[in-house]
Amino acid sequence: MGSHEIDDFDYDFYLDSYEDLRDMTPEIALYHWNTYGKYENRRCNGKNLINYVTNITIVIHLFHEDLLDEFIGYVNDVKKVFNSVNVIFTVKENSNIEETIKNINSRFVVLKVENKGVDIYPFLESVRYMRNNFKTDYVLKIHSKVSTNEMYGNWRPRLIGPITSYKNLVILQHYFKKLDNIGYVGAQFCCLQKNYDAEIFPQNIEGLEQLCEKFPYLNREWTDFMGGTMFWISNNALNDLTDEIMDYISERVSYGKPPCNLTENGIHIEYICERLFTGVMCYDKTNILINEYDSSERIFNVKDGEIQDTYFYSPKVFSIFQPKNLVLN
């Protein structure tokens, strides 16, 4: 779609931000904005950023390089809201895509990594780089997952969509500024309880227990985790991911993919990390789950096309909880 701007009306932004308008032509979209949109608390452009104080790092493991355009779209969505955004791509060590990525934005970081540990090892390498080069408050961790299953269908859009959509980011940036001690933010549909492992994958509980015994400063309690390892996580929560732990994990990841958790009952560090990041490391934090409900446009105030920092509220979409304070039988 080409850019079509009249009086600060950005056609691409307007249609990308609102799914119910996706099929409109530029002329109809402009008419909708002037007749309805401005009175429905919609925004017509992304010129006025909302959050200038939160430092964001986006970490993308691009194993499937044909999905680059899709992931650039997620980066652009985040940049509609946050002013300070650093981006790290991890790619296979024999990849030739670095120049393509740099041509899109020369500030993007491209790390070539060994093909091991699925998205876990590349994430650890990204954390090491980030700590040496960026000031970061929150990390968005996403990757080019293509696997499907009967329970979740195509995981990737269902995991990434809720945590990168414009309307949700508008509220999320407010929580980042206002809530203390945030741990992780993830798609609610794939928040899995500990009893999920107890019934199906007890080896993961055993493996996590062994890791916590090895590193006793880790909190051994946990109640849930984000399946698929795509989430926002605070730099505060990442403090538990010490160099010592990262070295230990990196030495034990599998080359290629580890055996399937469904068909092989061994303990594999990749599946343990899936529980470690959002389970153990965020147990005593305030976590946020985002569901797939299509919220009202009236979740925030807009005046003259600009969002006002006065009303961010969408209870059907955002679930805020503290695992440590849950009462479990």
C-alpha positions as CSV (number, residue, x, y, z in Angstrom):
1,M,0.0,0.0,0.0
2,G,1.3,3.4,-0.9
3,S,1.4,6.3,1.6
4,H,-1.7,8.5,1.3
5,E,-1.7,11.5,3.7
6,I,-4.1,14.5,3.7
7,D,-4.0,16.9,6.6
8,D,-1.9,14.5,8.7
9,F,-4.1,11.5,7.8
10,D,-1.9,8.5,7.2
11,Y,-3.8,5.8,5.3
12,D,-1.4,3.0,6.0
13,F,-1.3,3.7,9.7
14,Y,-5.1,4.0,9.9
15,L,-5.8,0.7,8.2
16,D,-2.9,-1.2,9.9
17,S,-4.2,-0.1,13.3
18,Y,-7.8,-1.0,12.9
19,E,-8.7,-4.5,11.6
20,D,-12.3,-3.5,10.9
21,L,-11.1,-0.9,8.3
22,R,-8.6,-3.1,6.4
23,D,-10.6,-3.2,3.1
24,M,-11.2,0.5,2.8
25,T,-9.8,2.5,-0.1
26,P,-7.9,5.7,0.7
27,E,-10.9,7.9,-0.1
28,I,-13.3,5.9,2.0
29,A,-10.8,5.6,4.9
30,L,-10.4,9.4,4.9
31,Y,-14.1,9.9,4.8
32,H,-14.5,7.4,7.7
33,W,-11.9,9.3,9.8
34,N,-13.6,12.7,9.3
35,T,-17.1,11.3,9.8
36,Y,-16.6,8.7,12.5
37,G,-13.0,7.9,13.4
38,K,-12.1,11.1,15.2
39,Y,-15.2,10.8,17.3
40,E,-14.5,7.1,18.1
41,N,-11.2,7.9,19.8
42,R,-9.2,6.5,16.8
43,R,-5.8,7.9,15.7
44,C,-5.2,8.9,12.1
45,N,-1.3,8.8,12.2
46,G,1.6,7.6,14.2
47,K,3.5,11.0,14.4
48,N,2.9,11.6,18.0
49,L,4.7,8.9,20.0
50,I,3.2,8.0,23.4
51,N,6.1,6.7,25.4
52,Y,9.4,8.5,25.5
53,V,10.7,7.1,28.8
54,T,10.7,3.3,28.4
55,N,13.7,1.7,26.7
56,I,12.8,-1.3,24.5
57,T,15.0,-4.0,23.0
58,I,13.3,-6.3,20.4
59,V,15.1,-9.7,20.1
60,I,14.1,-11.6,16.9
61,H,15.5,-15.1,16.1
62,L,15.0,-15.3,12.3
63,F,15.6,-18.9,11.6
64,H,13.1,-18.8,8.8
65,E,14.4,-15.9,6.8
66,D,11.5,-15.8,4.4
67,L,9.5,-14.3,7.2
68,L,11.6,-11.1,7.5
69,D,8.9,-8.8,6.1
70,E,6.5,-10.1,8.7
71,F,8.9,-9.4,11.6
72,I,9.8,-5.9,10.3
73,G,6.1,-5.3,10.5
74,Y,6.2,-6.2,14.2
75,V,9.1,-3.8,14.7
76,N,7.3,-1.0,13.0
77,D,4.2,-1.6,15.2
78,V,6.3,-1.3,18.4
79,K,7.9,1.9,17.0
80,K,4.5,3.5,16.6
81,V,4.3,3.6,20.4
82,F,7.9,3.7,21.9
83,N,10.5,6.3,21.1
84,S,13.6,4.3,22.2
85,V,13.7,0.9,20.4
86,N,16.8,-1.2,19.7
87,V,16.5,-4.3,17.5
88,I,18.6,-7.4,17.5
89,F,18.2,-10.1,14.9
90,T,19.8,-13.5,15.4
91,V,20.4,-15.6,12.2
92,K,22.2,-18.8,11.3
93,E,26.0,-18.4,11.1
94,N,26.0,-19.2,7.4
95,S,23.2,-16.7,6.6
96,N,23.5,-14.1,3.9
97,I,20.6,-11.9,5.0
98,E,22.6,-9.4,7.1
99,E,23.0,-7.0,4.2
100,T,19.2,-7.1,3.5
101,I,18.4,-6.4,7.2
102,K,21.0,-3.5,7.4
103,N,19.5,-2.0,4.2
104,I,16.2,-1.8,6.0
105,N,17.8,0.0,9.0
106,S,21.5,0.3,9.5
107,R,21.0,0.5,13.3
108,F,19.6,-3.0,13.4
109,V,22.0,-5.4,15.0
110,V,22.5,-8.8,13.3
111,L,24.2,-11.6,15.3
112,K,25.2,-14.8,13.5
113,V,24.9,-17.7,15.9
114,E,25.4,-21.5,15.8
115,N,22.3,-23.5,14.9
116,K,21.7,-24.9,18.3
117,G,19.3,-24.4,21.2
118,V,16.4,-23.4,18.9
119,D,15.5,-19.9,20.0
120,I,17.0,-20.2,23.5
121,Y,20.7,-20.1,22.7
122,P,20.3,-17.1,20.3
123,F,18.3,-15.3,23.0
124,L,21.1,-15.8,25.5
125,E,23.6,-14.4,23.0
126,S,21.3,-11.4,22.5
127,V,21.1,-10.8,26.2
128,R,24.9,-10.7,26.4
129,Y,25.1,-8.2,23.6
130,M,22.3,-6.1,25.0
131,R,23.9,-5.8,28.4
132,N,27.1,-4.5,26.8
133,N,25.5,-2.1,24.4
134,F,21.9,-0.9,25.3
135,K,20.1,0.6,28.2
136,T,16.9,-1.6,28.3
137,D,13.9,-1.6,30.5
138,Y,11.9,-4.3,28.7
139,V,12.7,-6.9,26.1
140,L,10.3,-8.2,23.4
141,K,11.4,-11.8,22.5
142,I,9.9,-13.2,19.4
143,H,11.0,-15.8,16.8
144,S,10.0,-17.3,13.4
145,K,8.2,-20.3,14.7
146,V,6.4,-22.3,12.0
147,S,5.4,-25.5,13.8
148,T,1.7,-26.2,14.4
149,N,-0.3,-28.6,16.5
150,E,-3.9,-29.7,17.0
151,M,-4.3,-27.7,20.3
152,Y,-2.8,-24.4,19.2
153,G,-2.9,-24.4,15.4
154,N,-0.4,-21.9,14.0
155,W,1.3,-20.6,17.2
156,R,3.3,-17.7,15.7
157,P,0.5,-15.1,15.0
158,R,-1.4,-16.1,18.1
159,L,1.6,-15.6,20.3
160,I,2.9,-12.5,18.7
161,G,-0.3,-10.7,17.7
162,P,-1.7,-9.8,21.1
163,I,1.6,-8.5,22.4
164,T,2.4,-6.3,19.3
165,S,-1.0,-5.0,18.2
166,Y,-1.2,-1.2,18.3
167,K,-4.2,-1.0,20.6
168,N,-2.7,-3.4,23.1
169,L,0.7,-1.6,23.0
170,V,-1.0,1.7,23.8
171,I,-2.2,0.2,27.1
172,L,0.9,-1.9,27.7
173,Q,3.2,1.2,27.5
174,H,1.1,2.7,30.2
175,Y,1.6,-0.3,32.5
176,F,5.3,-0.2,31.8
177,K,5.3,3.3,33.2
178,K,2.9,2.9,36.1
179,L,3.2,-0.7,37.4
180,D,6.0,-1.7,39.7
181,N,7.9,-5.1,39.5
182,I,6.5,-6.3,36.1
183,G,7.8,-9.8,35.1
184,Y,6.5,-10.9,31.8
185,V,3.7,-10.1,29.3
186,G,2.3,-12.8,27.1
187,A,-0.6,-14.1,25.1
188,Q,-3.2,-15.6,27.5
189,F,-4.1,-18.5,25.3
190,C,-0.7,-20.1,25.8
191,C,-0.1,-19.5,29.5
192,L,0.3,-23.0,30.7
193,Q,-0.1,-24.1,34.3
194,K,2.5,-26.1,36.3
195,N,0.0,-29.0,36.4
196,Y,0.2,-29.2,32.6
197,D,3.7,-30.5,33.1
198,A,2.8,-32.6,36.1
199,E,0.3,-34.5,34.0
200,I,2.1,-34.6,30.7
201,F,5.8,-33.7,31.0
202,P,7.0,-34.4,34.5
203,Q,10.5,-34.5,33.3
204,N,10.4,-30.7,32.8
205,I,9.5,-30.3,36.5
206,E,12.4,-32.6,37.4
207,G,14.8,-30.7,35.2
208,L,13.8,-27.3,36.6
209,E,14.3,-28.7,40.1
210,Q,17.8,-29.8,39.2
211,L,18.6,-26.3,37.7
212,C,17.4,-24.6,40.9
213,E,19.5,-26.9,43.0
214,K,22.5,-26.0,40.9
215,F,21.8,-22.3,41.2
216,P,20.1,-21.9,44.7
217,Y,19.5,-18.2,44.3
218,L,16.7,-19.0,41.8
219,N,13.2,-19.1,43.2
220,R,12.2,-22.7,43.1
221,E,8.5,-21.9,43.1
222,W,6.4,-21.4,39.9
223,T,2.8,-21.6,38.9
224,D,2.7,-21.1,35.1
225,F,4.8,-20.3,32.1
226,M,4.5,-18.9,28.6
227,G,4.6,-21.8,26.1
228,G,6.3,-20.9,22.8
229,T,8.8,-18.5,24.5
230,M,7.4,-15.3,22.9
231,F,6.8,-12.6,25.4
232,W,7.8,-9.2,26.8
233,I,10.1,-9.6,29.9
234,S,11.4,-6.9,32.1
235,N,15.1,-6.3,32.5
236,N,14.5,-6.6,36.2
237,A,13.3,-10.2,35.7
238,L,16.3,-10.9,33.5
239,N,18.7,-10.1,36.4
240,D,18.2,-13.8,37.4
241,L,19.7,-14.8,34.1
242,T,23.3,-14.5,35.3
243,D,26.4,-15.1,33.1
244,E,26.9,-18.3,35.2
245,I,23.5,-19.6,34.3
246,M,23.8,-18.6,30.6
247,D,27.1,-20.4,30.3
248,Y,25.6,-23.5,31.9
249,I,22.6,-23.5,29.5
250,S,24.7,-22.7,26.4
251,E,26.9,-25.7,27.1
252,R,23.9,-28.1,27.2
253,V,21.7,-27.0,24.3
254,S,21.1,-29.4,21.4
255,Y,22.5,-28.8,17.9
256,G,19.5,-28.4,15.7
257,K,16.2,-29.1,17.6
258,P,16.0,-31.1,20.8
259,P,13.9,-34.3,20.7
260,C,10.1,-33.7,20.8
261,N,8.8,-33.4,24.4
262,L,5.8,-35.4,23.4
263,T,7.7,-38.4,22.1
264,E,10.9,-38.5,24.2
265,N,10.8,-38.2,28.0
266,G,14.4,-37.0,28.6
267,I,15.3,-33.8,30.2
268,H,16.3,-31.1,27.7
269,I,17.5,-27.7,28.7
270,E,15.6,-25.9,26.0
271,Y,12.3,-27.0,27.5
272,I,13.6,-26.2,31.0
273,C,14.4,-22.6,29.9
274,E,10.8,-22.2,28.6
275,R,9.7,-22.7,32.2
276,L,12.6,-20.8,33.7
277,F,12.2,-17.5,31.9
278,T,8.5,-16.8,32.6
279,G,7.9,-19.3,35.4
280,V,10.7,-19.2,37.9
281,M,12.1,-15.8,37.1
282,C,8.7,-14.1,37.1
283,Y,7.1,-16.0,40.1
284,D,7.4,-13.0,42.5
285,K,6.6,-10.4,39.8
286,T,3.5,-8.8,38.4
287,N,2.7,-10.5,35.2
288,I,0.2,-9.5,32.4
289,L,-1.7,-11.8,30.1
290,I,-3.4,-10.5,26.9
291,N,-6.4,-12.4,25.5
292,E,-7.8,-12.4,22.0
293,Y,-10.9,-10.4,22.7
294,D,-11.4,-7.5,20.2
295,S,-11.5,-4.6,22.6
296,S,-13.5,-1.3,22.2
297,E,-11.8,1.7,20.6
298,R,-12.7,3.6,23.8
299,I,-9.9,2.1,25.8
300,F,-8.0,5.4,25.8
301,N,-8.8,9.0,25.4
302,V,-8.0,10.9,22.2
303,K,-8.2,14.6,21.7
304,D,-7.6,16.1,18.2
305,G,-6.1,12.9,17.1
306,E,-3.6,12.7,20.0
307,I,-3.8,10.1,22.8
308,Q,-4.2,11.6,26.2
309,D,-2.4,10.0,29.1
310,T,-5.5,9.8,31.3
311,Y,-7.5,6.7,30.6
312,F,-6.0,3.3,29.7
313,Y,-8.4,0.5,30.7
314,S,-9.5,-2.7,29.0
315,P,-10.4,-5.3,31.6
316,K,-11.5,-7.9,29.1
317,V,-8.2,-7.9,27.3
318,F,-5.6,-7.5,30.1
319,S,-5.3,-9.9,33.1
320,I,-2.8,-8.7,35.7
321,F,-1.7,-11.2,38.4
322,Q,1.0,-12.1,40.8
323,P,1.8,-15.9,40.9
324,K,3.4,-15.6,44.4
325,N,0.1,-14.4,45.8
326,L,-2.1,-17.0,44.2
327,V,-3.8,-19.5,46.5
328,L,-3.4,-23.0,45.1
329,N,-4.9,-26.2,46.5
